[in-house]
Amino acid sequence: MTELSKGALFVNTRKKTENQPNFRGEITLTKAVLKELVDEVKKGNEAKLAVAAWERKSKAGNTYLSLSVQKYVEYKPQPIDTSPQEDDPF
């Protein structure tokens, strides 16, 4: 797994109309994540990101969302083996 890219979203304190965003922020992509995305695009695929967010408080007491970003990897659950095992007491 590559190093996670990071970012943050803060409440948009300059919001004047409903059409403006509620939050603003930035994400800094690591070179490794950017390379993975470029490689996907070169293969003709879309560059899809997985984003996770945690609610945090700044030193000034303001709430913001801390972000973690990496290349999206589809989750494929492994089948569960329900066959009887030799050491099963039943």
TABELUR-V230078 format. One record per pair of residues at least 12 apart in sequence whose C-alpha atoms are under 8 Angstrom apart, sorted by the first residue. I is the first residue (numbers start at 1). J is the second residue. D is the distance in whole Angstrom. If there is no record, write none. Layout:
i=[I	I]
j=[J	J]
d=[D	D]
//
This chain:
i=[2	2	2	3	3	3	3	4	4	4	4	4	5	5	5	5	5	5	5	5	6	6	6	6	6	6	6	7	7	7	7	7	7	7	7	8	8	8	8	8	8	8	9	9	9	9	9	9	9	9	10	10	10	10	10	10	11	11	11	11	12	27	27	29	33	33	36	37	47	48	48	49	49	49	49	50	50	50	50	50	51	51	51	51	52	52	52	53	53	53	53	54	54]
j=[32	33	70	30	32	33	70	30	33	68	69	70	27	28	29	30	33	68	69	70	27	28	29	66	67	68	69	25	26	27	28	66	67	68	69	25	26	27	64	65	66	67	23	24	25	26	64	65	66	67	23	24	25	63	64	65	23	24	63	64	24	67	69	69	70	71	71	71	71	71	72	69	70	71	72	69	70	71	72	73	67	68	69	70	67	68	69	65	66	67	68	66	67]
d=[6	7	8	7	7	7	8	7	8	6	6	5	7	6	5	5	7	6	5	6	6	6	7	8	6	5	6	7	5	4	6	6	5	6	8	5	6	7	7	5	5	5	6	5	4	7	6	5	7	8	5	5	6	7	5	7	4	6	8	7	6	8	8	8	6	6	7	7	8	6	5	7	6	5	5	6	5	6	5	8	7	6	5	7	6	5	7	6	5	5	6	5	7]
//
